[in-house]
Amino acid sequence: SKADVSEAVIEAMHKSAAAAPAAVAVADPEGTRRVGVIGGVPFQITLMEDVPNDPADGLELHFHAAKDYEVDGAVVIAKGATVTGEVAAGKKRGKPMFRLMEADAVDGTKLKVKAGPGRHSDRNEWRIEPPGHRGKESLAPKGSSYLAYFDGDQTVAVKK
């Protein structure tokens, strides 16, 4: 209205803005580029605390990325980045399971991850107890190694 645009034009602009979908990608700040992470690709994670025997459903689990994960020569998930998960309600052969939820990317975003292999989120539970572990003190000891899988195709802003 300050630019002396007619009411009809302003109304049309409001209608088109309301009907337009939200922008999917934001213009990258100078010095960065977007790289794609392909769904279903694994990366190694390490458990950060012991999981007690008979853990409660929904118990929050903390993992760290075991090493840098790179795409096209750029680090997408840095070694030590936080990966979160939880104890899942389902049990496989009487053993508790866990699911993964997200991992911290280098650009500060949260990438969706899952515990089971496959490109889509159809499988997100995996046994907590590591193969060969028969400890009486815990179901899974701190330092246990697992694979996390990207849950669907995603993008991350990385330095050029």
C-alpha positions as CSV (number, residue, x, y, z in Angstrom):
1,S,0.0,0.0,0.0
2,K,2.9,2.4,0.6
3,A,4.0,1.9,-3.0
4,D,0.5,2.9,-4.3
5,V,-0.4,-0.7,-5.4
6,S,-4.1,-1.2,-5.9
7,E,-6.1,-3.2,-3.4
8,A,-6.8,-5.9,-6.1
9,V,-3.1,-6.5,-6.6
10,I,-2.4,-6.6,-2.8
11,E,-5.3,-9.1,-2.4
12,A,-3.9,-11.3,-5.2
13,M,-0.5,-11.3,-3.6
14,H,-2.0,-12.3,-0.2
15,K,-3.9,-15.2,-1.8
16,S,-0.9,-16.5,-3.7
17,A,1.4,-16.3,-0.7
18,A,-1.1,-18.3,1.4
19,A,-1.4,-20.9,-1.3
20,A,2.3,-21.2,-2.0
21,P,4.1,-24.1,-0.3
22,A,6.8,-23.3,2.2
23,A,10.3,-23.1,0.7
24,V,12.1,-26.4,0.9
25,A,15.7,-25.0,0.5
26,V,17.0,-21.8,1.9
27,A,19.7,-19.9,-0.1
28,D,23.0,-21.1,1.2
29,P,25.2,-18.5,3.0
30,E,28.3,-17.6,1.1
31,G,31.1,-20.2,1.6
32,T,28.8,-23.2,1.9
33,R,27.3,-25.7,-0.5
34,R,24.5,-28.3,0.0
35,V,25.4,-32.0,-0.2
36,G,23.0,-34.9,-0.3
37,V,23.0,-37.8,2.2
38,I,21.4,-40.9,0.7
39,G,18.8,-42.8,2.7
40,G,19.9,-46.2,3.9
41,V,23.6,-45.5,4.0
42,P,25.2,-46.6,7.3
43,F,27.7,-44.9,9.6
44,Q,29.2,-46.2,12.8
45,I,28.1,-45.0,16.3
46,T,29.2,-45.8,19.8
47,L,27.0,-46.1,22.9
48,M,27.9,-43.4,25.5
49,E,26.6,-45.1,28.7
50,D,25.7,-48.6,29.9
51,V,22.2,-49.8,29.2
52,P,20.9,-51.6,32.3
53,N,19.4,-55.1,32.3
54,D,15.7,-54.9,31.7
55,P,15.6,-51.2,30.6
56,A,12.3,-49.3,30.6
57,D,10.5,-48.7,27.3
58,G,11.3,-45.2,26.1
59,L,14.6,-44.9,28.1
60,E,16.7,-42.3,26.2
61,L,19.9,-43.6,24.7
62,H,23.0,-41.5,23.8
63,F,25.5,-42.4,21.1
64,H,28.3,-40.5,19.4
65,A,29.5,-40.8,15.8
66,A,32.6,-43.1,15.9
67,K,34.3,-41.2,13.0
68,D,33.7,-38.5,10.5
69,Y,31.1,-39.3,7.8
70,E,32.0,-37.5,4.6
71,V,30.1,-36.8,1.3
72,D,32.0,-35.6,-1.7
73,G,35.0,-34.8,0.5
74,A,33.1,-32.8,3.0
75,V,32.3,-33.8,6.6
76,V,28.6,-34.1,7.1
77,I,28.6,-35.7,10.6
78,A,31.7,-35.1,12.6
79,K,33.4,-37.7,14.9
80,G,31.8,-37.3,18.3
81,A,28.5,-35.8,17.0
82,T,25.5,-36.7,19.2
83,V,23.1,-39.4,18.0
84,T,19.9,-40.0,20.0
85,G,17.8,-43.0,20.4
86,E,15.5,-44.9,22.8
87,V,14.6,-48.3,24.1
88,A,11.8,-49.6,21.9
89,A,8.7,-51.5,23.2
90,G,9.2,-54.4,20.8
91,K,11.3,-57.4,21.7
92,K,12.9,-59.8,19.3
93,R,13.4,-63.3,20.7
94,G,12.8,-61.9,24.2
95,K,15.7,-59.3,23.9
96,P,15.1,-55.6,24.2
97,M,15.4,-53.5,21.1
98,F,16.3,-49.8,20.5
99,R,15.4,-47.3,17.8
100,L,17.4,-44.2,16.6
101,M,15.9,-40.8,16.0
102,E,18.4,-38.1,15.0
103,A,22.0,-37.2,14.5
104,D,23.7,-33.8,14.7
105,A,25.0,-32.6,11.3
106,V,27.9,-30.2,11.0
107,D,25.5,-27.4,9.9
108,G,23.5,-27.7,13.2
109,T,20.6,-29.5,11.6
110,K,19.2,-32.8,12.9
111,L,19.4,-35.6,10.4
112,K,16.8,-38.4,10.7
113,V,18.4,-41.8,11.4
114,K,17.2,-45.3,12.2
115,A,18.7,-48.5,13.7
116,G,17.7,-50.9,10.9
117,P,19.1,-51.2,7.4
118,G,17.0,-50.1,4.3
119,R,16.4,-46.9,2.4
120,H,13.0,-46.1,4.0
121,S,11.9,-45.9,7.6
122,D,10.1,-49.3,7.5
123,R,12.5,-50.8,10.0
124,N,13.8,-48.8,12.9
125,E,14.5,-51.3,15.7
126,W,17.6,-53.3,16.4
127,R,18.8,-55.5,19.3
128,I,20.5,-53.5,22.1
129,E,22.6,-56.4,23.3
130,P,25.8,-56.5,21.2
131,P,26.7,-59.8,19.6
132,G,28.8,-61.9,21.9
133,H,28.0,-59.8,25.0
134,R,26.9,-61.8,28.0
135,G,27.5,-59.4,30.8
136,K,25.6,-59.6,34.0
137,E,26.2,-56.0,35.0
138,S,24.5,-54.5,31.9
139,L,22.6,-55.4,28.8
140,A,25.0,-53.3,26.7
141,P,28.2,-51.7,28.0
142,K,29.3,-48.2,27.3
143,G,31.5,-48.2,24.1
144,S,29.4,-50.8,22.3
145,S,29.4,-50.2,18.6
146,Y,26.4,-50.1,16.2
147,L,25.4,-48.9,12.8
148,A,23.0,-46.0,12.2
149,Y,21.3,-45.6,8.9
150,F,20.1,-42.3,7.3
151,D,16.3,-42.3,7.2
152,G,15.6,-41.1,3.7
153,D,17.4,-38.7,1.5
154,Q,18.5,-35.4,3.2
155,T,20.8,-32.5,2.6
156,V,23.4,-30.7,4.7
157,A,25.1,-27.4,4.3
158,V,28.9,-27.8,4.3
159,K,31.9,-25.5,3.8
160,K,33.0,-25.1,0.1
